[in-house]
Amino acid sequence: MAVRLTRVRILAAATGVAAAGVVTGIVVAATPAAAGPASAAAARVVLVNQCSGKGQVRPHPNIPLPGCMTANELIGKASWTSWGSVAFGKGDLEVNNCTPSSSCGPSKFTKYPILIVAWRAEKWQGGGRYFSRMTWIYTGKKPRHAAVTNTVTWPPAAQ
């Protein structure tokens, strides 16, 4: 029974990754290739820094997650392959593995390689637009209880 359940979990994870790849492929195909006025406007879509409340185009190298580090996680080594109406990149999800009762000195982070997709541009201050969703997909090891893909809602300003 345990072997059968493990096979079901592996099949479910593989199906989720395949579906994410198909969705990513559809989004890439739907992104305009020509550099015209529409793509110039899309380039101004920002990701809101949750600690400062300021918008950033192609933030690098570290991106605080919504809540400004309340979960002791951030995206590090972020680099972007495209930035338009949808943004694609890669980086590491960095998880602080120190507990208040441990004596590990400066924070120790465990790093998990990820692909990043910022999407669903919505209206923001001053007529601009910001990405309201971010999805990451683990490409290697991942936290024990984490799903292969994770999506977070990005509020328009620090909360």
C-alpha positions as CSV (number, residue, x, y, z in Angstrom):
1,M,0.0,0.0,0.0
2,A,2.8,2.4,0.9
3,V,4.6,1.8,-2.5
4,R,1.3,2.4,-4.4
5,L,0.7,5.7,-2.4
6,T,4.3,6.9,-3.2
7,R,3.7,6.1,-6.9
8,V,0.5,8.2,-6.8
9,R,2.4,11.1,-5.2
10,I,5.2,11.0,-7.8
11,L,2.6,10.8,-10.7
12,A,0.7,13.8,-9.2
13,A,3.9,15.8,-8.8
14,A,5.0,15.0,-12.4
15,T,1.5,16.0,-13.7
16,G,1.7,19.3,-11.8
17,V,5.1,20.1,-13.2
18,A,4.0,19.2,-16.7
19,A,0.9,21.3,-16.4
20,A,3.0,24.3,-15.1
21,G,5.2,23.9,-18.2
22,V,2.3,23.9,-20.5
23,V,0.8,27.0,-18.9
24,T,4.3,28.7,-19.0
25,G,4.6,27.8,-22.7
26,I,1.1,29.3,-23.4
27,V,2.0,32.5,-21.6
28,V,5.3,32.8,-23.4
29,A,3.6,32.2,-26.8
30,A,1.0,34.9,-25.9
31,T,3.6,37.5,-25.0
32,P,4.1,40.0,-27.9
33,A,7.5,39.5,-29.6
34,A,7.5,42.9,-31.3
35,A,8.9,45.9,-29.4
36,G,6.1,48.4,-29.9
37,P,4.2,50.7,-27.7
38,A,2.4,47.8,-26.0
39,S,5.6,46.1,-24.9
40,A,7.1,49.5,-23.8
41,A,4.1,49.9,-21.5
42,A,4.4,46.3,-20.2
43,A,8.1,47.0,-19.4
44,R,6.9,49.5,-16.8
45,V,5.1,46.8,-14.8
46,V,6.8,46.6,-11.4
47,L,7.2,44.2,-8.5
48,V,6.4,46.0,-5.2
49,N,9.1,45.7,-2.6
50,Q,7.2,44.5,0.5
51,C,9.5,46.2,2.9
52,S,9.9,49.6,1.3
53,G,6.6,49.8,-0.6
54,K,8.5,51.0,-3.8
55,G,8.0,49.5,-7.2
56,Q,11.0,47.9,-8.9
57,V,11.6,46.7,-12.5
58,R,13.7,43.5,-12.6
59,P,14.5,43.5,-8.8
60,H,17.9,42.0,-8.1
61,P,19.4,40.3,-6.2
62,N,17.0,39.8,-3.2
63,I,13.2,39.9,-3.1
64,P,11.4,39.9,0.2
65,L,8.2,37.9,0.1
66,P,4.8,39.4,1.1
67,G,4.8,40.3,4.8
68,C,8.4,41.6,4.6
69,M,10.3,38.6,6.0
70,T,7.6,37.5,8.5
71,A,8.1,33.9,7.4
72,N,11.9,34.3,7.3
73,E,12.0,33.6,3.6
74,L,13.2,35.6,0.6
75,I,14.1,35.0,-3.0
76,G,17.8,35.4,-3.4
77,K,20.0,35.6,-6.5
78,A,17.1,36.7,-8.6
79,S,17.8,37.2,-12.3
80,W,15.3,37.7,-15.0
81,T,15.2,36.3,-18.6
82,S,12.2,38.4,-19.6
83,W,10.1,41.3,-18.2
84,G,6.9,42.3,-19.9
85,S,3.3,41.6,-19.3
86,V,4.6,38.5,-17.5
87,A,8.1,38.2,-16.0
88,F,10.3,35.0,-16.0
89,G,13.4,34.4,-14.0
90,K,15.3,32.2,-11.6
91,G,16.8,32.4,-8.2
92,D,16.9,30.6,-4.8
93,L,14.2,30.5,-2.2
94,E,16.2,31.1,0.9
95,V,14.7,29.8,4.2
96,N,16.1,30.9,7.6
97,N,16.6,27.6,9.5
98,C,17.6,29.2,12.8
99,T,15.2,29.1,15.7
100,P,15.2,31.7,18.5
101,S,16.4,29.0,20.9
102,S,19.3,27.8,18.7
103,S,22.8,29.3,19.0
104,C,23.7,29.4,15.3
105,G,24.8,33.1,15.4
106,P,24.1,35.0,12.2
107,S,21.1,33.6,10.4
108,K,21.7,30.5,8.4
109,F,19.6,30.1,5.2
110,T,18.9,26.9,3.3
111,K,18.7,27.6,-0.4
112,Y,16.4,25.9,-2.8
113,P,16.7,26.6,-6.6
114,I,13.5,27.9,-8.2
115,L,12.1,29.2,-11.5
116,I,10.1,32.4,-10.9
117,V,7.0,33.7,-12.8
118,A,5.5,37.2,-11.9
119,W,2.1,37.7,-13.5
120,R,-1.4,39.2,-13.3
121,A,-0.5,42.9,-13.7
122,E,-3.0,45.1,-11.9
123,K,-3.5,48.9,-11.5
124,W,-1.1,50.6,-9.0
125,Q,-0.5,54.1,-7.8
126,G,0.0,56.9,-10.4
127,G,-1.5,54.9,-13.2
128,G,1.2,52.3,-13.1
129,R,0.8,48.5,-12.9
130,Y,2.3,45.9,-10.6
131,F,2.5,42.2,-10.6
132,S,0.0,40.8,-8.2
133,R,1.0,37.2,-8.3
134,M,4.2,35.3,-8.1
135,T,4.7,31.6,-8.7
136,W,7.8,29.7,-8.1
137,I,8.7,26.1,-9.2
138,Y,11.3,24.1,-7.4
139,T,13.9,22.8,-9.8
140,G,15.9,20.7,-7.3
141,K,15.6,20.0,-3.7
142,K,12.6,21.6,-1.8
143,P,11.4,21.9,1.8
144,R,9.9,18.6,3.0
145,H,6.3,19.7,3.1
146,A,6.3,22.2,0.2
147,A,4.4,21.7,-3.0
148,V,6.5,21.6,-6.3
149,T,4.8,24.9,-7.3
150,N,3.8,27.7,-5.0
151,T,1.8,30.9,-5.8
152,V,1.6,34.0,-3.6
153,T,-0.6,37.0,-3.9
154,W,1.5,40.2,-3.9
155,P,-0.3,43.1,-2.2
156,P,0.1,46.5,-3.8
157,A,2.1,47.9,-0.8
158,A,3.9,46.8,2.4
159,Q,1.4,45.6,4.9
